[in-house]
């Protein structure tokens, strides 16, 4: 079974609107972390936001927020007030467990977001 | 700070050739890793290291070797290149569990 599932291969949004990118995860470990990365067409990987499994509040970073629903094992990324520069591939990723191996990241297959003017 | 530096940015190899992808970071991060990115597959972990002298295999280690003699450097060696190793390779480093990884700019490798 996939550990990270991103069910939306592509998404379109109008400039200035909000958009939600879906991510579900699968783990039996009570300690884990969830990440979102942005990859623009230039290819670099840009860290956006992090949510720990024990964090009580949803993470926010500027226009990015993470809608963390632990019981449903979902960690959706919400981008508010979309900008043309938000057009990119977005990856959800997870770390799980403790010890040295907990630094391993498992990535989803990504969602390609296109922001229309 | 330069962050994570990968060289080369582009490389074309012939089947059977060997080469080393270089990765260096100047942030004193203990954890470093190598990923490959293929279309529609996301990023998959090849090898990782939790400190100098310590390495371990990831999800897709076959055909690759690594070593970690210093905190700064984590080279990835392709022993005998195959067309299936055509991919974009990313090196990443991190210093804490909750900290976002810092990625290098990637190496686009083509094996013909």
gemmi code that builds the backbone of each chain (N, CA, C; Angstrom):
import gemmi

chains = {
    "A": [
        ("UNK", (0.845, -1.193, 0.000), (0.000, 0.000, 0.000), (0.881, 1.243, 0.000)),
        ("UNK", (0.430, 2.255, -0.714), (1.192, 3.495, -0.746), (1.111, 4.175, 0.602)),
        ("UNK", (2.239, 4.763, 1.026), (2.230, 5.458, 2.309), (1.703, 6.882, 2.152)),
        ("UNK", (1.928, 7.482, 1.000), (1.444, 8.833, 0.731), (0.660, 8.786, -0.572)),
        ("UNK", (-0.575, 9.243, -0.527), (-1.427, 9.239, -1.713), (-1.890, 10.653, -2.028)),
        ("UNK", (-1.590, 11.072, -3.225), (-2.089, 12.348, -3.733), (-2.970, 12.005, -4.925)),
        ("UNK", (-4.260, 12.185, -4.761), (-5.225, 11.676, -5.736), (-5.464, 12.622, -6.909)),
        ("UNK", (-4.946, 13.824, -6.838), (-5.184, 14.820, -7.882), (-3.918, 14.983, -8.729)),
        ("UNK", (-3.868, 14.365, -9.889), (-2.676, 14.549, -10.725), (-2.505, 16.000, -11.150)),
        ("UNK", (-3.644, 16.684, -11.393), (-3.598, 18.075, -11.822), (-4.763, 18.845, -11.247)),
        ("UNK", (-4.493, 20.120, -10.960), (-5.536, 21.005, -10.440), (-5.410, 22.356, -11.125)),
        ("UNK", (-6.569, 22.997, -11.324), (-6.582, 24.341, -11.883), (-7.283, 25.269, -10.889)),
        ("UNK", (-6.789, 26.497, -10.801), (-7.412, 27.477, -9.917), (-7.273, 28.859, -10.557)),
        ("UNK", (-8.235, 29.688, -10.303), (-8.160, 31.063, -10.776), (-7.306, 31.887, -9.816)),
        ("UNK", (-6.572, 32.790, -10.386), (-5.760, 33.707, -9.584), (-6.630, 34.356, -8.517)),
        ("UNK", (-6.069, 34.475, -7.320), (-6.679, 35.097, -6.155), (-7.675, 34.192, -5.428)),
        ("UNK", (-7.977, 33.028, -5.971), (-8.844, 32.097, -5.269), (-8.008, 31.161, -4.411)),
        ("UNK", (-8.667, 30.485, -3.472), (-8.009, 29.488, -2.641), (-8.110, 28.118, -3.305)),
        ("UNK", (-7.143, 27.264, -2.995), (-7.139, 25.910, -3.547), (-6.653, 24.940, -2.475)),
        ("UNK", (-7.216, 23.731, -2.498), (-6.829, 22.677, -1.563), (-6.239, 21.512, -2.336)),
        ("UNK", (-5.041, 21.121, -1.949), (-4.386, 19.958, -2.540), (-4.447, 18.815, -1.537)),
        ("UNK", (-4.942, 17.679, -1.992), (-5.207, 16.574, -1.084), (-3.989, 15.683, -0.852)),
        ("UNK", (-3.900, 15.171, 0.356), (-2.852, 14.215, 0.713), (-3.391, 13.306, 1.806)),
        ("UNK", (-3.362, 12.017, 1.592), (-3.653, 11.060, 2.653), (-2.424, 10.213, 2.889)),
        ("UNK", (-2.297, 9.714, 4.103), (-1.091, 8.978, 4.468), (-1.469, 7.705, 5.209)),
        ("UNK", (-0.524, 6.818, 5.273), (-0.750, 5.529, 5.924), (0.449, 5.220, 6.796)),
        ("UNK", (0.228, 5.146, 8.080), (1.276, 4.752, 9.012), (0.639, 4.205, 10.272)),
        ("UNK", (1.332, 3.284, 10.921), (0.869, 2.763, 12.203), (1.694, 3.323, 13.355)),
        ("UNK", (2.671, 4.146, 13.013), (3.525, 4.722, 14.047), (2.864, 5.972, 14.620)),
        ("UNK", (2.838, 6.125, 15.927), (2.192, 7.314, 16.506), (3.010, 8.583, 16.320)),
        ("UNK", (4.293, 8.433, 16.007), (5.168, 9.589, 15.817), (5.519, 9.726, 14.346)),
        ("UNK", (5.086, 10.805, 13.747), (5.390, 11.025, 12.341), (5.302, 12.512, 12.040)),
        ("UNK", (5.834, 12.887, 10.891), (5.783, 14.275, 10.448), (5.373, 14.342, 8.991)),
        ("UNK", (4.650, 15.382, 8.669), (4.148, 15.551, 7.307), (4.675, 16.855, 6.724)),
        ("UNK", (5.104, 16.805, 5.489), (5.721, 17.938, 4.816), (5.038, 18.189, 3.478)),
        ("UNK", (5.079, 19.430, 3.059), (4.708, 19.788, 1.692), (5.883, 20.526, 1.059)),
        ("UNK", (6.155, 20.119, -0.204), (7.198, 20.761, -0.992), (6.610, 21.254, -2.300)),
        ("UNK", (7.198, 22.322, -2.793), (6.821, 22.899, -4.080), (7.981, 22.716, -5.049)),
        ("UNK", (7.657, 22.281, -6.260), (8.690, 22.161, -7.294), (8.245, 22.937, -8.533)),
        ("UNK", (8.747, 24.145, -8.705), (8.411, 24.905, -9.917), (9.063, 24.280, -11.147)),
        ("UNK", (8.759, 24.837, -12.297), (9.275, 24.267, -13.549), (10.794, 24.320, -13.624)),
        ("UNK", (11.407, 25.164, -12.841), (12.868, 25.248, -12.819), (13.506, 24.039, -12.118)),
        ("UNK", (12.702, 23.281, -11.380), (13.176, 22.005, -10.863), (13.590, 21.950, -9.412)),
        ("UNK", (13.818, 23.071, -8.747), (14.268, 22.981, -7.355), (13.120, 22.577, -6.438)),
        ("UNK", (13.466, 21.986, -5.324), (12.499, 21.556, -4.316), (12.480, 22.586, -3.191)),
        ("UNK", (11.297, 23.128, -2.934), (11.156, 24.207, -1.946), (10.270, 23.725, -0.809)),
        ("UNK", (10.798, 23.739, 0.411), (10.030, 23.342, 1.582), (8.973, 24.402, 1.888)),
        ("UNK", (7.722, 23.969, 2.101), (6.633, 24.900, 2.377), (6.179, 24.877, 3.824)),
        ("UNK", (5.881, 23.664, 4.342), (5.204, 23.611, 5.624), (5.380, 22.227, 6.243)),
        ("UNK", (5.357, 22.187, 7.573), (5.528, 20.944, 8.326), (4.443, 20.820, 9.390)),
        ("UNK", (3.970, 19.568, 9.577), (3.001, 19.259, 10.639), (3.454, 18.016, 11.375)),
        ("UNK", (3.638, 18.104, 12.676), (3.982, 16.944, 13.475), (2.737, 16.225, 13.960)),
        ("UNK", (2.859, 14.919, 14.179), (1.686, 14.130, 14.561), (1.141, 14.518, 15.919)),
        ("UNK", (1.966, 15.114, 16.755), (1.516, 15.502, 18.083), (1.140, 16.976, 18.176)),
        ("UNK", (1.277, 17.674, 17.053), (0.935, 19.101, 17.078), (-0.570, 19.270, 17.230)),
        ("UNK", (-0.972, 20.138, 18.136), (-2.390, 20.322, 18.416), (-3.068, 21.228, 17.407)),
        ("UNK", (-2.293, 22.140, 16.842), (-2.877, 23.096, 15.906), (-2.377, 22.835, 14.485)),
        ("UNK", (-3.207, 23.213, 13.525), (-2.789, 23.113, 12.137), (-1.665, 24.095, 11.857)),
        ("UNK", (-0.695, 23.638, 11.082), (0.447, 24.488, 10.753), (0.049, 25.546, 9.720)),
        ("UNK", (0.639, 26.720, 9.851), (0.433, 27.788, 8.866), (1.773, 28.460, 8.591)),
        ("UNK", (1.946, 28.842, 7.330), (3.136, 29.588, 6.909), (2.702, 30.549, 5.825)),
        ("UNK", (2.422, 31.775, 6.206), (1.997, 32.763, 5.234), (0.692, 32.355, 4.572)),
        ("UNK", (0.692, 32.227, 3.248), (-0.518, 31.842, 2.514), (-0.769, 30.344, 2.517)),
        ("UNK", (0.153, 29.580, 3.117), (0.010, 28.126, 3.160), (-0.502, 27.689, 4.533)),
        ("UNK", (-1.446, 26.793, 4.531), (-1.874, 26.161, 5.772), (-2.075, 24.678, 5.505)),
        ("UNK", (-1.937, 23.925, 6.565), (-2.074, 22.475, 6.442), (-3.316, 22.073, 7.227)),
        ("UNK", (-4.270, 21.497, 6.548), (-5.496, 21.013, 7.179), (-5.270, 19.578, 7.621)),
        ("UNK", (-4.896, 19.429, 8.887), (-4.488, 18.140, 9.441), (-5.674, 17.476, 10.123)),
        ("UNK", (-6.122, 16.341, 9.573), (-7.204, 15.577, 10.178), (-6.640, 14.205, 10.505)),
        ("UNK", (-6.215, 14.063, 11.747), (-5.461, 12.884, 12.173), (-6.279, 11.612, 12.049)),
        ("UNK", (-7.528, 11.643, 12.460), (-8.351, 10.440, 12.439), (-8.583, 9.963, 11.009)),
        ("UNK", (-8.644, 10.881, 10.085), (-8.844, 10.534, 8.686), (-7.529, 10.324, 7.960)),
        ("UNK", (-6.423, 10.563, 8.645), (-5.087, 10.447, 8.061), (-4.976, 11.279, 6.793)),
        ("UNK", (-5.361, 12.514, 6.930), (-5.219, 13.425, 5.795), (-4.461, 14.682, 6.212)),
        ("UNK", (-3.755, 15.239, 5.272), (-2.909, 16.421, 5.527), (-2.951, 17.297, 4.283)),
        ("UNK", (-4.075, 17.919, 4.079), (-4.275, 18.695, 2.858), (-3.607, 20.064, 2.949)),
        ("UNK", (-3.041, 20.489, 1.846), (-2.420, 21.818, 1.767), (-3.441, 22.807, 1.214)),
        ("UNK", (-3.606, 23.902, 1.913), (-4.484, 24.965, 1.454), (-3.632, 26.176, 1.096)),
        ("UNK", (-3.793, 26.636, -0.127), (-3.114, 27.852, -0.570), (-4.169, 28.930, -0.723)),
        ("UNK", (-4.035, 29.991, 0.013), (-5.012, 31.074, -0.079), (-4.533, 32.100, -1.098)),
        ("UNK", (-5.486, 32.794, -1.696), (-5.180, 33.895, -2.624), (-4.098, 33.497, -3.630)),
        ("UNK", (-4.405, 32.511, -4.450), (-3.423, 31.961, -5.389), (-2.806, 33.043, -6.266)),
        ("UNK", (-1.529, 32.837, -6.554), (-0.791, 33.730, -7.432), (-0.249, 32.944, -8.623)),
        ("UNK", (0.042, 33.635, -9.703), (0.562, 32.950, -10.893), (1.821, 32.168, -10.560)),
        ("UNK", (2.615, 32.697, -9.651), (3.847, 32.037, -9.255), (3.642, 30.768, -8.452)),
        ("UNK", (2.416, 30.478, -8.074), (2.113, 29.234, -7.363), (2.007, 28.049, -8.319)),
        ("UNK", (1.964, 28.311, -9.598), (1.914, 27.223, -10.576), (3.163, 26.377, -10.449)),
        ("UNK", (2.987, 25.108, -10.107), (4.117, 24.229, -9.819), (3.595, 22.834, -9.503)),
        ("UNK", (4.528, 21.905, -9.343), (4.201, 20.581, -8.819), (4.326, 20.657, -7.300)),
        ("UNK", (3.371, 20.028, -6.607), (3.378, 20.024, -5.149), (3.433, 18.580, -4.653)),
        ("UNK", (4.371, 18.353, -3.734), (4.558, 17.017, -3.188), (4.260, 17.009, -1.696)),
        ("UNK", (3.524, 15.994, -1.292), (3.315, 15.698, 0.116), (4.321, 14.608, 0.500)),
        ("UNK", (4.866, 14.686, 1.708), (5.864, 13.711, 2.142), (5.701, 13.432, 3.626)),
        ("UNK", (6.194, 12.282, 4.051), (6.044, 11.869, 5.456), (7.343, 11.280, 5.996)),
        ("UNK", (7.623, 11.604, 7.252), (8.638, 10.925, 8.045), (7.896, 10.136, 9.098)),
        ("UNK", (8.373, 8.956, 9.475), (7.710, 8.176, 10.509), (8.725, 7.434, 11.344)),
        ("UNK", (8.318, 7.141, 12.569), (9.146, 6.352, 13.444), (10.116, 7.180, 14.250)),
        ("UNK", (11.002, 6.486, 14.953), (12.008, 7.137, 15.783), (13.369, 6.533, 15.476)),
        ("UNK", (14.390, 7.160, 15.968), (15.738, 6.691, 15.687), (16.268, 7.259, 14.384)),
        ("UNK", (17.388, 6.732, 13.937), (18.034, 7.263, 12.747), (17.184, 7.171, 11.506)),
        ("UNK", (16.397, 6.112, 11.379), (15.611, 5.946, 10.152), (14.468, 6.938, 10.071)),
        ("UNK", (14.192, 7.688, 11.149), (13.058, 8.606, 11.075), (13.345, 9.821, 10.220)),
        ("UNK", (14.553, 9.936, 9.696), (14.848, 11.025, 8.793), (14.510, 10.685, 7.350)),
        ("UNK", (14.071, 9.480, 7.086), (13.706, 9.127, 5.723), (12.373, 9.755, 5.357)),
        ("UNK", (12.320, 10.345, 4.182), (11.085, 10.930, 3.670), (10.488, 10.025, 2.611)),
        ("UNK", (9.171, 9.804, 2.715), (8.440, 9.101, 1.669), (7.551, 10.125, 0.986)),
        ("UNK", (7.651, 10.216, -0.333), (6.929, 11.218, -1.103), (5.720, 10.627, -1.805)),
        ("UNK", (4.711, 11.465, -1.987), (3.635, 11.138, -2.894), (4.059, 11.426, -4.325)),
        ("UNK", (3.153, 11.154, -5.268), (3.506, 11.306, -6.674), (3.312, 12.731, -7.179)),
        ("UNK", (2.690, 13.559, -6.383), (2.607, 14.970, -6.715), (1.307, 15.390, -7.367)),
        ("UNK", (1.020, 16.687, -7.234), (-0.112, 17.322, -7.891), (0.398, 18.537, -8.646)),
        ("UNK", (0.084, 18.614, -9.919), (0.492, 19.758, -10.730), (-0.585, 20.831, -10.663)),
        ("UNK", (-0.248, 21.948, -10.049), (-1.180, 23.048, -9.903), (-0.921, 24.100, -10.978)),
        ("UNK", (-1.998, 24.498, -11.647), (-1.918, 25.575, -12.627), (-2.824, 26.703, -12.173)),
        ("UNK", (-2.252, 27.894, -12.053), (-3.025, 29.071, -11.670), (-3.307, 29.881, -12.927)),
        ("UNK", (-4.579, 30.080, -13.194), (-4.992, 30.820, -14.389), (-5.230, 32.292, -14.071)),
        ("UNK", (-4.811, 33.179, -14.980), (-5.015, 34.627, -14.732), (-6.470, 35.025, -14.906)),
    ],
    "B": [
        ("UNK", (26.134, 31.212, 3.169), (25.942, 29.768, 3.092), (25.550, 29.355, 1.686)),
        ("UNK", (26.197, 28.326, 1.148), (25.854, 27.850, -0.179), (24.692, 26.875, -0.111)),
        ("UNK", (24.420, 26.261, 1.050), (23.348, 25.288, 1.166), (23.844, 23.926, 0.739)),
        ("UNK", (23.088, 23.280, -0.159), (23.456, 21.971, -0.686), (23.875, 22.149, -2.143)),
        ("UNK", (25.085, 21.742, -2.435), (25.633, 21.913, -3.775), (25.792, 20.568, -4.449)),
        ("UNK", (25.187, 20.435, -5.608), (25.300, 19.204, -6.394), (26.056, 19.488, -7.688)),
        ("UNK", (26.941, 18.577, -8.020), (27.621, 18.644, -9.312), (27.737, 17.247, -9.903)),
        ("UNK", (27.657, 17.114, -11.221), (27.331, 18.160, -12.189), (25.828, 18.415, -12.241)),
        ("UNK", (25.408, 19.391, -12.998), (23.977, 19.643, -13.189), (23.398, 18.755, -14.288)),
        ("UNK", (24.195, 18.442, -15.259), (23.773, 17.577, -16.366), (24.894, 16.584, -16.661)),
        ("UNK", (24.489, 15.375, -17.065), (25.489, 14.376, -17.424), (24.868, 13.367, -18.364)),
        ("UNK", (25.619, 13.002, -19.406), (25.223, 11.917, -20.289), (26.273, 10.826, -20.167)),
        ("UNK", (25.817, 9.621, -19.896), (26.705, 8.473, -19.758), (26.347, 7.404, -20.778)),
        ("UNK", (27.330, 6.605, -21.119), (27.058, 5.435, -21.928), (26.811, 4.248, -20.997)),
        ("UNK", (25.990, 3.339, -21.450), (25.721, 2.137, -20.664), (27.029, 1.466, -20.263)),
        ("UNK", (27.134, 1.140, -18.978), (28.325, 0.471, -18.472), (29.358, 1.393, -17.856)),
        ("UNK", (29.261, 2.680, -18.146), (30.203, 3.615, -17.551), (29.881, 3.831, -16.081)),
        ("UNK", (30.873, 4.276, -15.355), (30.671, 4.616, -13.948), (30.884, 6.109, -13.754)),
        ("UNK", (30.283, 6.638, -12.705), (30.508, 8.030, -12.376), (30.067, 8.301, -10.950)),
        ("UNK", (30.474, 9.444, -10.455), (30.108, 9.868, -9.107), (29.393, 11.200, -9.167)),
        ("UNK", (28.223, 11.238, -8.560), (27.503, 12.499, -8.379), (27.938, 13.072, -7.038)),
        ("UNK", (28.334, 14.331, -7.087), (28.840, 14.960, -5.874), (27.743, 15.727, -5.150)),
        ("UNK", (27.813, 15.699, -3.822), (26.897, 16.468, -2.986), (27.670, 16.991, -1.790)),
        ("UNK", (27.584, 18.285, -1.562), (28.246, 18.897, -0.420), (27.315, 19.912, 0.227)),
        ("UNK", (27.340, 19.939, 1.560), (26.548, 20.934, 2.284), (27.431, 21.610, 3.333)),
        ("UNK", (27.152, 22.882, 3.561), (27.975, 23.671, 4.478), (27.177, 24.120, 5.695)),
        ("UNK", (26.132, 23.383, 6.036), (25.259, 23.761, 7.145), (25.460, 22.880, 8.376)),
        ("UNK", (26.440, 21.990, 8.313), (26.738, 21.080, 9.423), (25.553, 20.169, 9.748)),
        ("UNK", (24.807, 19.797, 8.710), (23.686, 18.882, 8.891), (24.185, 17.454, 9.027)),
        ("UNK", (23.624, 16.747, 10.013), (24.030, 15.359, 10.206), (23.389, 14.432, 9.174)),
        ("UNK", (22.161, 14.737, 8.813), (21.428, 13.825, 7.955), (21.511, 14.256, 6.500)),
        ("UNK", (21.889, 13.308, 5.635), (21.913, 13.565, 4.199), (21.307, 12.379, 3.468)),
        ("UNK", (20.766, 12.658, 2.299), (20.111, 11.589, 1.551), (20.162, 11.871, 0.056)),
        ("UNK", (19.958, 10.802, -0.707), (19.872, 10.888, -2.158), (18.517, 10.355, -2.607)),
        ("UNK", (17.882, 11.113, -3.503), (16.617, 10.718, -4.091), (16.748, 10.743, -5.611)),
        ("UNK", (15.931, 9.937, -6.238), (15.772, 10.044, -7.673), (14.329, 10.391, -7.992)),
        ("UNK", (14.151, 11.194, -9.030), (12.812, 11.613, -9.431), (12.571, 11.181, -10.865)),
        ("UNK", (11.541, 10.390, -11.032), (11.126, 9.931, -12.347), (9.704, 10.401, -12.603)),
        ("UNK", (9.344, 10.655, -13.861), (8.000, 11.165, -14.168), (6.904, 10.276, -13.587)),
        ("UNK", (5.971, 10.891, -12.881), (4.834, 10.163, -12.328), (5.144, 9.317, -11.113)),
        ("UNK", (6.394, 9.385, -10.622), (6.786, 8.507, -9.504), (7.096, 9.277, -8.231)),
        ("UNK", (7.073, 10.583, -8.261), (7.503, 11.335, -7.098), (8.996, 11.171, -6.897)),
        ("UNK", (9.463, 11.336, -5.664), (10.872, 11.149, -5.329), (11.011, 9.863, -4.535)),
        ("UNK", (12.009, 9.092, -4.870), (12.253, 7.835, -4.178), (13.652, 7.828, -3.577)),
        ("UNK", (13.729, 7.357, -2.350), (14.979, 7.380, -1.602), (15.923, 6.291, -2.065)),
        ("UNK", (17.160, 6.680, -2.354), (18.166, 5.721, -2.809), (19.016, 5.250, -1.619)),
        ("UNK", (19.708, 6.195, -0.987), (20.530, 5.927, 0.192), (20.451, 7.131, 1.112)),
        ("UNK", (20.753, 6.891, 2.384), (20.783, 8.001, 3.319), (21.876, 7.779, 4.354)),
        ("UNK", (22.187, 8.852, 5.061), (23.231, 8.799, 6.082), (22.813, 9.670, 7.255)),
        ("UNK", (22.995, 9.138, 8.465), (22.638, 9.900, 9.661), (23.865, 10.521, 10.319)),
        ("UNK", (25.009, 10.398, 9.678), (26.222, 11.009, 10.185), (27.434, 10.417, 9.499)),
        ("UNK", (28.578, 11.046, 9.707), (29.804, 10.565, 9.082), (30.054, 9.116, 9.478)),
        ("UNK", (30.344, 8.294, 8.476), (30.625, 6.891, 8.696), (29.421, 5.979, 8.759)),
        ("UNK", (28.221, 6.559, 8.657), (26.982, 5.769, 8.779), (26.112, 5.981, 7.544)),
        ("UNK", (25.861, 4.885, 6.823), (24.969, 4.965, 5.665), (24.016, 3.791, 5.695)),
        ("UNK", (22.912, 3.925, 4.978), (21.944, 2.847, 4.898), (21.168, 2.967, 3.597)),
        ("UNK", (20.529, 1.849, 3.239), (19.797, 1.804, 1.983), (18.404, 2.382, 2.124)),
        ("UNK", (17.941, 2.968, 1.035), (16.572, 3.440, 0.959), (15.724, 2.474, 0.160)),
        ("UNK", (14.779, 3.035, -0.565), (13.794, 2.242, -1.298), (14.360, 1.619, -2.578)),
        ("UNK", (15.271, 2.335, -3.264), (15.773, 1.883, -4.572), (17.301, 1.948, -4.608)),
        ("UNK", (18.015, 1.125, -3.828), (19.469, 1.241, -3.716), (20.280, 0.516, -4.782)),
        ("UNK", (19.649, -0.405, -5.515), (20.420, -1.258, -6.426), (21.090, -0.446, -7.521)),
        ("UNK", (22.381, -0.706, -7.707), (23.151, -0.031, -8.740), (23.857, 1.221, -8.260)),
        ("UNK", (23.681, 1.539, -6.978), (24.265, 2.759, -6.414), (25.049, 2.438, -5.140)),
        ("UNK", (26.139, 3.165, -4.952), (26.899, 3.081, -3.707), (27.080, 4.469, -3.124)),
        ("UNK", (27.197, 4.544, -1.801), (27.471, 5.815, -1.144), (28.513, 5.594, -0.057)),
        ("UNK", (29.107, 6.689, 0.358), (29.985, 6.703, 1.509), (29.865, 8.073, 2.160)),
        ("UNK", (30.198, 8.144, 3.443), (30.107, 9.421, 4.158), (31.334, 9.523, 5.068)),
        ("UNK", (32.400, 10.041, 4.498), (33.635, 10.161, 5.257), (33.694, 11.461, 6.053)),
        ("UNK", (32.944, 12.464, 5.645), (32.884, 13.737, 6.360), (31.431, 14.154, 6.525)),
        ("UNK", (31.174, 15.075, 7.426), (29.818, 15.588, 7.594), (29.352, 16.318, 6.346)),
        ("UNK", (30.286, 16.965, 5.644), (29.915, 17.845, 4.543), (29.563, 17.121, 3.245)),
        ("UNK", (30.194, 15.980, 2.983), (30.112, 15.373, 1.652), (29.393, 14.035, 1.664)),
        ("UNK", (28.611, 13.806, 0.619), (27.862, 12.550, 0.513), (27.744, 12.193, -0.975)),
        ("UNK", (28.800, 11.620, -1.560), (28.777, 11.306, -2.992), (27.978, 10.040, -3.295)),
        ("UNK", (27.381, 10.037, -4.461), (26.617, 8.879, -4.947), (27.334, 8.304, -6.160)),
        ("UNK", (27.654, 7.023, -6.096), (28.390, 6.379, -7.186), (27.486, 5.444, -7.970)),
        ("UNK", (27.527, 5.601, -9.282), (26.888, 4.647, -10.167), (27.982, 3.708, -10.652)),
        ("UNK", (27.849, 2.447, -10.370), (28.928, 1.495, -10.619), (29.019, 1.109, -12.087)),
        ("UNK", (27.877, 0.852, -12.708), (27.822, 0.474, -14.121), (26.477, 0.980, -14.637)),
        ("UNK", (26.504, 2.131, -15.239), (25.269, 2.836, -15.578), (24.387, 2.025, -16.524)),
        ("UNK", (23.082, 2.097, -16.278), (22.084, 1.440, -17.109), (21.033, 2.473, -17.523)),
        ("UNK", (20.381, 2.259, -18.665), (19.345, 3.218, -19.098), (18.265, 3.444, -18.042)),
        ("UNK", (17.990, 2.428, -17.208), (16.981, 2.576, -16.157), (17.395, 3.589, -15.089)),
        ("UNK", (18.651, 3.993, -15.098), (19.113, 4.991, -14.138), (19.019, 6.412, -14.691)),
        ("UNK", (18.471, 6.544, -15.875), (18.164, 7.875, -16.400), (17.121, 8.512, -15.490)),
        ("UNK", (17.463, 9.661, -14.920), (16.595, 10.259, -13.911), (17.155, 11.612, -13.516)),
        ("UNK", (16.409, 12.295, -12.656), (16.923, 13.491, -11.992), (17.246, 13.098, -10.555)),
        ("UNK", (18.442, 13.412, -10.121), (18.908, 13.012, -8.800), (19.012, 14.239, -7.894)),
        ("UNK", (18.441, 14.084, -6.700), (18.486, 15.158, -5.724), (19.206, 14.680, -4.474)),
        ("UNK", (20.059, 15.546, -3.963), (20.669, 15.366, -2.666), (19.961, 16.300, -1.694)),
        ("UNK", (19.770, 15.863, -0.446), (19.085, 16.688, 0.537), (19.748, 16.523, 1.892)),
        ("UNK", (19.641, 17.546, 2.715), (20.194, 17.452, 4.057), (19.226, 18.074, 5.056)),
        ("UNK", (19.385, 17.682, 6.325), (18.499, 18.154, 7.373), (19.218, 18.065, 8.711)),
        ("UNK", (18.817, 18.886, 9.685), (19.450, 18.809, 11.001), (18.495, 18.423, 12.105)),
        ("UNK", (17.208, 18.414, 11.834), (16.297, 18.016, 12.902), (15.073, 17.343, 12.319)),
        ("UNK", (14.370, 16.615, 13.147), (13.210, 15.848, 12.705), (12.141, 16.734, 12.097)),
        ("UNK", (11.916, 17.869, 12.664), (10.808, 18.707, 12.202), (11.241, 19.765, 11.205)),
        ("UNK", (12.527, 19.802, 10.928), (12.996, 20.825, 10.014), (12.865, 20.381, 8.573)),
        ("UNK", (12.462, 21.302, 7.713), (12.380, 20.963, 6.310), (13.740, 20.614, 5.745)),
        ("UNK", (13.761, 19.652, 4.887), (14.985, 19.323, 4.197), (15.406, 20.452, 3.272)),
        ("UNK", (16.716, 20.617, 3.128), (17.270, 21.500, 2.123), (17.731, 20.632, 0.967)),
        ("UNK", (17.216, 20.920, -0.218), (17.563, 20.133, -1.389), (18.587, 20.861, -2.243)),
        ("UNK", (19.430, 20.061, -2.904), (20.277, 20.609, -3.935), (19.459, 20.882, -5.189)),
        ("UNK", (20.088, 21.456, -6.179), (19.382, 21.854, -7.398), (19.174, 20.697, -8.362)),
        ("UNK", (19.757, 19.544, -8.065), (19.505, 18.364, -8.881), (20.555, 18.123, -9.949)),
        ("UNK", (20.678, 16.854, -10.325), (21.530, 16.436, -11.443), (20.668, 15.647, -12.408)),
        ("UNK", (20.615, 16.119, -13.636), (19.850, 15.411, -14.667), (20.790, 14.461, -15.383)),
        ("UNK", (20.565, 13.156, -15.199), (21.437, 12.128, -15.753), (20.717, 11.360, -16.852)),
        ("UNK", (21.378, 11.236, -17.988), (20.863, 10.433, -19.088), (21.860, 9.336, -19.403)),
        ("UNK", (21.366, 8.099, -19.431), (22.219, 6.961, -19.774), (21.753, 6.415, -21.125)),
        ("UNK", (22.665, 6.403, -22.077), (22.309, 5.969, -23.436), (22.961, 4.626, -23.787)),
    ],
}
model = gemmi.Model(1)
for chain_id, residues in chains.items():
    chain = gemmi.Chain(chain_id)
    for i, (resn, *xyz) in enumerate(residues, 1):
        res = gemmi.Residue()
        res.name, res.seqid = resn, gemmi.SeqId(i, " ")
        for name, pos in zip(("N", "CA", "C"), xyz):
            atom = gemmi.Atom()
            atom.name, atom.element = name, gemmi.Element(name[0])
            atom.pos, atom.b_iso = gemmi.Position(*pos), 0.0
            res.add_atom(atom)
        chain.add_residue(res)
    model.add_chain(chain)
structure = gemmi.Structure()
structure.add_model(model)
structure.setup_entities()
